[in-house]
Amino acid sequence: MRMARLCCLLLLSGFAFAAQAKMVHKPVEWTQDGTKFHSVLVYDDAVATKRPGLVMVPNWYGVNDGALKKAEGIAGKDYVILVTDMYGETVRPTNDDQAMAAVKTLYGDRALMRKRVDVALDQLKAQAKDAPLDLTKLAAIGFCFGGSAVLDLARSGADVAAVVSFHGGLQTDDPSLAKQIKARVLVMNGADDKGTMPDADKFMDEMRGSKADWQFVVLGNSVHCFTETDQHKPGCMYDERAAQRSYRLMHDWLRAAFAGTP
């Protein structure tokens, strides 16, 4: 009887611990060139073990509830993720026109885009004093516009193990920057993505001119936005099969990059 009571108490204490564990959303703010940025650090505090850190640049809607939910799903107990504000805290698009205006500034000034995403990486590193972050294992992931941003992070020569772009823009203002890439580069685009795939050949030529370990994956029967669960428009549509395949590829790519294996 005493043993049974002890087992029950241990079980209840386990439930209590599980109830206390939660996905942390910690504001991370900084000022760059007079603009204040408001990003969010996402990780599961049920795990005390240090884990890899990811800069995550969302789609052109930026930091919102959808981006945070996506970060939670990716982070799990495996990563600490900085959901990165690329626009400044006062710019929070709620429709496509506003989002287009927000990204236009950065697509028109790629040096500024690189500068902002480089600072985001520094801000992620600075969280190691309070979060379970392994500074020896850093990478970046991005979606749509965010894919363009993390590719520019790689082009800037950032010291990260890997970058992963989902249905991101492939263009660059300076193909010669690819020679600076240190990261392993994984790019995944839909075969029927009319916005990005016309640039595929130029992108691959750019990568061939680098020394990077890179892979360009074309997902059949998919268009733009294939990981975006709220998108169901022609040409920009969620595709569960493509999303799950791309996430598996991402996890495999990151694990190999962090382990230093092929």
Stockholm file with secondary structure:
# STOCKHOLM 1.0

chainA/1-262         MRMARLCCLLLLSGFAFAAQAKMVHKPVEWTQDGTKFHSVLVYDDAVATKRPGLVMVPNWYGVNDGALKKAEGIAGKDYVILVTDMYGETVRPTNDDQAMAAVKTLYGDRALMRKRVDVALDQLKAQAKDAPLDLTKLAAIGFCFGGSAVLDLARSGADVAAVVSFHGGLQTDDPSLAKQIKARVLVMNGADDKGTMPDADKFMDEMRGSKADWQFVVLGNSVHCFTETDQHKPGCMYDERAAQRSYRLMHDWLRAAFAGTP
#=GR chainA/1-262 SS CHHHHHHHHHHHHHHHHHHHCCEEEEEEEEEETTEEEEEEEEEETTCCSCEEEEEEECCTTCSSHHHHHHHHHHHTTTCEEEECCSSCTTCCCCSHHHHHHHHHHHHTCHHHHHHHHHHHHHHHHHGGGTSCEEEEEEEEEEETHHHHHHHHHHHTTCCCSEEEEESCCCCCSCGGGGGGCCSEEEEEEETTCTTTGGGHHHHHHHHHTSCCCEEEEEETTCCBTTTCTTCEETTEECCHHHHHHHHHHHHHHHHHHHHTCC
#=GC SS_cons         CHHHHHHHHHHHHHHHHHHHCCEEEEEEEEEETTEEEEEEEEEETTCCSCEEEEEEECCTTCSSHHHHHHHHHHHTTTCEEEECCSSCTTCCCCSHHHHHHHHHHHHTCHHHHHHHHHHHHHHHHHGGGTSCEEEEEEEEEEETHHHHHHHHHHHTTCCCSEEEEESCCCCCSCGGGGGGCCSEEEEEEETTCTTTGGGHHHHHHHHHTSCCCEEEEEETTCCBTTTCTTCEETTEECCHHHHHHHHHHHHHHHHHHHHTCC
//
